[in-house]
């Protein structure tokens, strides 16, 4: 549960909208095309979207960590 809360807390609006739209389109394609070979393509598109969102989230978390470390370093240099 903590992982889910952490993941959702760090999502920005664009990532959230991307995920919602991708899931909606995936479900529509599932009912439109049925369980055919084309569903593998749709699933691939969904997974690529998820990978991009997760990559952007990891980048944002790393950026926050670097900013905090730089702030600590600046405080030490000034004192």
The 8 nearest C-alpha neighbors of each residue, nearest first, counted from 0:
[[1, 3, 2, 4, 5, 6, 7, 8],
 [2, 0, 4, 3, 5, 6, 7, 8],
 [1, 3, 5, 0, 4, 6, 7, 8],
 [4, 2, 6, 0, 1, 5, 7, 8],
 [3, 5, 1, 7, 2, 6, 8, 0],
 [4, 6, 2, 8, 3, 7, 1, 9],
 [7, 5, 3, 4, 8, 9, 2, 10],
 [6, 8, 4, 10, 9, 5, 3, 2],
 [9, 7, 5, 6, 10, 4, 11, 3],
 [8, 10, 7, 6, 11, 5, 56, 60],
 [11, 9, 7, 8, 14, 15, 56, 6],
 [10, 12, 14, 13, 15, 9, 56, 8],
 [11, 13, 15, 14, 16, 10, 17, 9],
 [12, 14, 16, 15, 11, 17, 10, 18],
 [15, 13, 17, 16, 11, 12, 52, 10],
 [14, 16, 12, 18, 17, 13, 19, 11],
 [15, 17, 19, 13, 18, 14, 20, 12],
 [18, 16, 14, 20, 15, 19, 21, 13],
 [17, 19, 21, 15, 16, 20, 22, 14],
 [18, 20, 16, 22, 21, 17, 23, 15],
 [19, 21, 23, 17, 22, 18, 16, 24],
 [22, 20, 18, 24, 23, 19, 25, 17],
 [21, 23, 25, 19, 24, 20, 18, 26],
 [24, 22, 20, 26, 25, 21, 19, 27],
 [23, 25, 27, 21, 22, 26, 28, 20],
 [24, 26, 22, 28, 23, 27, 21, 29],
 [27, 25, 29, 23, 28, 24, 22, 30],
 [28, 26, 24, 30, 29, 25, 31, 23],
 [29, 27, 31, 25, 26, 30, 32, 24],
 [28, 30, 26, 33, 27, 31, 32, 25],
 [31, 29, 33, 27, 28, 32, 26, 34],
 [32, 30, 28, 29, 33, 27, 26, 34],
 [33, 31, 29, 28, 30, 34, 35, 38],
 [34, 32, 29, 30, 35, 31, 38, 28],
 [33, 35, 38, 32, 29, 36, 37, 30],
 [36, 34, 37, 38, 33, 32, 39, 29],
 [35, 37, 38, 39, 34, 40, 33, 32],
 [38, 36, 40, 39, 35, 41, 32, 34],
 [37, 39, 41, 40, 36, 35, 42, 34],
 [40, 38, 42, 37, 41, 36, 43, 35],
 [39, 41, 43, 37, 38, 42, 44, 36],
 [42, 40, 38, 44, 43, 39, 45, 25],
 [43, 41, 45, 39, 40, 44, 38, 46],
 [44, 42, 40, 46, 41, 45, 39, 47],
 [45, 43, 41, 47, 42, 46, 48, 40],
 [44, 46, 42, 48, 43, 47, 21, 49],
 [45, 47, 49, 43, 48, 44, 50, 42],
 [46, 48, 50, 44, 49, 45, 43, 51],
 [49, 47, 45, 51, 46, 50, 52, 44],
 [48, 50, 46, 52, 47, 51, 53, 45],
 [49, 51, 47, 53, 48, 52, 54, 46],
 [52, 50, 54, 48, 49, 53, 55, 47],
 [51, 53, 55, 49, 54, 50, 14, 56],
 [52, 54, 56, 50, 55, 51, 49, 57],
 [55, 53, 51, 57, 56, 52, 50, 58],
 [56, 54, 58, 52, 53, 57, 51, 59],
 [55, 57, 53, 59, 58, 54, 52, 60],
 [58, 56, 60, 54, 59, 55, 61, 53],
 [57, 59, 55, 61, 56, 60, 62, 54],
 [60, 58, 62, 56, 61, 57, 55, 63],
 [59, 61, 57, 63, 62, 58, 56, 64],
 [62, 60, 64, 58, 59, 63, 57, 65],
 [61, 63, 59, 65, 60, 64, 58, 66],
 [64, 62, 66, 60, 61, 65, 67, 59],
 [63, 65, 61, 67, 62, 66, 68, 60],
 [64, 66, 68, 62, 67, 63, 69, 61],
 [67, 65, 69, 63, 68, 64, 70, 62],
 [68, 66, 70, 64, 65, 69, 63, 71],
 [67, 69, 71, 65, 70, 66, 72, 64],
 [70, 68, 72, 66, 71, 67, 73, 65],
 [71, 69, 73, 67, 72, 68, 66, 74],
 [72, 70, 68, 74, 69, 73, 67, 75],
 [71, 73, 69, 75, 70, 74, 76, 68],
 [74, 72, 70, 76, 75, 71, 69, 77],
 [73, 75, 71, 77, 72, 76, 70, 78],
 [76, 74, 72, 78, 73, 77, 71, 70],
 [77, 75, 73, 74, 78, 72, 71, 70],
 [76, 78, 74, 75, 73, 72, 71, 70],
 [77, 75, 76, 74, 73, 72, 71, 70]]
